Amino acid sequence: MTNILLPTPAPLLGRKAWSLFLLALITVGVLAPVFNLLVPAGSAFHLSDYAIALIGKIMCYAICALAMDLIWGYTGILSLGHGLFFALGGYVMGMYLMRQIGQDGNYKSNLPDFMVFLDWKELPWHWALSDSFIATVLLVVLVPGFIAFVFGYFAFRSRIKGVYFSIITQAMTYAAMLLFFRNETGFGGNNGFTDFKRILDLPIATPNMRMVLFVITGLTLLGFYLFSRWLVGSKYGRVLMAIRDAETRVMFSGYSPLPYKLSIWVISAVMCGIAGALYVPQVGIINPGEMSAANSIEIAVWAAVGGRGTLIGPIVGAFLVNGAKSWLTVTAPEFWLYFLGALFIAVTLYLPQGVVGLIAKIKNKKGGAA
């Protein structure tokens, strides 16, 4: 009997990639805290609190872009509703942070200020576990995951795909935004949640706490990157790419696309929920605007600009686009949306593989010339 030799699994990362990963790990866990907390403010090497807050926020966005790459770049499912999952994770964390205010609010009540203003007498049922940090961490995963599972099950079972799927995801997000705008739902209406004071009974607006949140966000991003590399390199990941390239052939080969599409959809949603939960304590606010259609479209733009199907590309895209946004909204705010639209058109027409794909192409040309 002839033994069949299976191909050797590819390493999680190459030697050069591991070196860059370790450099990123050291930067997030060691260099950034040292430059921010220990280097004097007047030094050229000092990393300001503003820079820490900005980079921390962008790292949350990068997690969303990575999640988008798993479903769009590797599975061929374009979602225009991932802002919903990001916001749900943010709202779950925001509810906990509102409970942490206690009687330090303007009305000196155990109820959040907006509930006192609306003459509420008690917390609604869905706030029952909001005073527990452990329950909050679990709900950050379970709430976006459950919503994604229910929506995805019916959508994928009905074989909705392509532009139709993108449209209904955007409709779902828009409907949720309208729901959260209503005061009677108990989510703060159009103002949302803000004025956070503590997390785990520790002051939230201190340099040390900001740095702790920054480091946790960076480690989470790096952890999700490794997880995604492992996922797409496994047999599961190869089936996802086969579904992206030829779903009908996958079905004829004996694989049902439903569990694969549904599972990666839920994983992607959970990643966005965790990103939202990390975003809220760093930014200090969460409101229904995070569910806007524009926010969900921006997540797709980050993935496209960086390079779909590369994992590192969407992370690069999130940093490039949001770095440009931070600069342009200060220097020329009226031109930001024009720039974003022109960037997306240029990438679609001239850089279908994104920035990372362009760099790889240049390297290949240099290698061929040599």
DODOKE-130430 format. One line per field, with one value per residue (C-alpha): x, y, z. Coordinates in steps of 0.1 Angstrom, whole numbers. Layout:
residues N
east: (X_...)
north: (Y_...)
up: (Z_...)
***
This chain:
residues 370
east: (0_14_18_4_27_7_23_41_21_35_50_28_53_86_118_116_79_86_113_89_62_86_96_59_55_84_72_37_47_79_89_56_52_87_85_52_55_93_107_102_76_102_123_122_117_86_54_25_-8_-25_-3_-11_-48_-47_-26_-48_-79_-64_-53_-90_-99_-71_-88_-120_-100_-85_-119_-131_-102_-113_-147_-141_-105_-105_-142_-155_-183_-184_-201_-212_-226_-196_-200_-229_-208_-182_-208_-225_-192_-187_-222_-217_-185_-201_-229_-204_-185_-217_-224_-189_-197_-220_-232_-205_-228_-245_-277_-259_-279_-271_-289_-270_-276_-297_-321_-326_-332_-358_-374_-366_-370_-350_-326_-342_-338_-309_-287_-290_-254_-238_-222_-200_-168_-166_-202_-193_-163_-185_-213_-187_-182_-217_-239_-222_-216_-253_-266_-242_-252_-289_-285_-259_-278_-309_-289_-265_-291_-311_-279_-280_-247_-229_-243_-276_-258_-239_-271_-290_-260_-261_-299_-295_-269_-291_-321_-301_-288_-324_-333_-305_-314_-347_-346_-369_-345_-322_-291_-288_-305_-285_-260_-251_-227_-199_-184_-167_-148_-136_-129_-125_-129_-97_-96_-99_-85_-49_-17_-11_-46_-45_-12_-27_-56_-31_-9_-40_-53_-19_-15_-51_-43_-11_-29_-57_-32_-15_-48_-59_-26_-32_-68_-63_-33_-53_-76_-105_-89_-83_-120_-128_-107_-123_-157_-144_-131_-158_-185_-204_-174_-170_-206_-199_-168_-190_-185_-215_-205_-231_-211_-179_-194_-215_-185_-161_-189_-194_-157_-153_-182_-168_-134_-152_-171_-139_-124_-154_-151_-114_-123_-148_-127_-99_-121_-145_-178_-201_-232_-254_-232_-208_-234_-237_-234_-202_-184_-191_-180_-148_-139_-141_-120_-92_-91_-91_-65_-41_-47_-74_-64_-31_-40_-12_-26_-58_-39_-16_-47_-63_-32_-27_-63_-70_-36_-45_-80_-65_-43_-67_-97_-75_-58_-85_-117_-139_-117_-116_-145_-134_-100_-115_-136_-107_-85_-110_-115_-78_-72_-101_-87_-50_-42_-66_-42_-38_-6_8_2_20_50_51_49_78_99_91_102_135_141_134_157_185)
north: (0_34_60_94_122_153_187_200_227_262_279_304_332_333_343_379_381_368_395_422_407_407_443_453_434_452_486_481_465_483_512_530_529_541_570_581_576_579_602_639_659_683_655_648_611_618_601_624_614_626_602_573_580_582_551_532_542_532_498_492_501_478_449_456_458_424_410_424_407_373_375_397_390_353_343_368_381_419_432_468_463_455_489_473_446_472_494_465_456_493_496_466_481_515_501_487_520_539_517_524_561_552_583_606_617_651_638_618_587_550_553_568_605_601_578_602_630_608_601_564_547_515_500_482_444_444_463_435_422_456_460_429_431_394_394_424_406_376_397_417_383_368_397_405_367_359_387_377_340_347_371_350_317_330_350_322_295_315_318_355_367_394_430_418_406_438_458_439_441_479_479_459_484_513_498_492_528_541_518_530_566_561_572_544_517_526_533_570_581_602_612_576_570_593_609_576_578_544_509_480_508_525_560_558_592_587_583_548_536_550_531_499_501_510_479_456_469_463_428_420_432_412_381_384_387_354_337_349_336_302_302_310_286_256_233_255_285_267_259_295_306_279_293_327_315_289_282_260_237_235_222_196_185_175_205_226_263_272_262_277_310_312_304_329_355_350_351_383_399_389_405_437_436_432_461_482_473_484_516_530_534_550_574_581_580_556_567_554_573_544_524_548_534_556_539_504_515_529_494_480_510_502_466_476_503_480_449_423_387_396_401_426_448_458_467_489_504_512_531_549_560_570_587_608_614_627_651_662_668_693_710_708_692_701_680_648_630_640_626_593_589_596_572_544_550_551_519_502_513_512_492_462_444_475_491_458_442_472_467_430_437_462_437_410_433_441_404_396_423_410)
up: (0_-11_16_7_18_28_23_54_71_65_96_114_106_87_105_93_102_137_141_131_154_184_176_176_209_225_211_226_259_267_245_245_283_288_263_277_315_322_295_305_285_272_256_219_227_249_236_244_260_228_207_231_229_190_185_210_191_158_171_180_144_132_150_130_98_105_112_79_61_75_60_29_19_27_24_-1_21_20_52_54_89_111_128_146_163_172_188_206_223_231_246_268_282_284_306_330_331_337_368_380_383_413_431_416_389_387_404_431_423_418_385_355_351_319_336_365_340_323_357_356_390_384_360_330_328_303_328_354_350_341_376_371_352_346_332_311_296_287_273_251_234_236_225_192_187_193_170_143_146_143_114_96_100_82_57_47_49_24_2_2_-12_-30_-31_-16_15_18_15_42_66_62_67_99_112_103_120_152_151_150_179_201_194_212_249_261_251_281_261_266_234_210_237_245_275_286_317_328_360_370_358_383_409_397_382_344_335_347_327_342_334_299_294_307_282_254_262_265_231_214_228_217_182_180_195_170_142_152_156_122_106_122_111_74_73_86_66_78_62_29_28_34_4_-17_-8_-18_-52_-62_-37_-60_-65_-27_-25_-52_-33_-4_19_31_30_57_89_75_65_97_120_104_104_141_148_129_148_181_172_164_197_216_197_206_243_242_223_247_279_259_239_268_249_230_211_183_158_159_141_112_77_71_100_86_51_65_79_44_31_56_44_7_11_30_9_12_19_35_72_77_49_67_98_77_60_93_104_71_66_102_105_74_89_121_102_76_100_118_88_62_77_47_23_44_28_-7_1_15_-16_-40_-21_-24_-61_-67_-48_-67_-101_-96_-65_-64_-40_-18_-4_7_-27_-43_-21_-28_-66_-64_-44_-70_-98_-81_-74_-111_-122_-100)
***
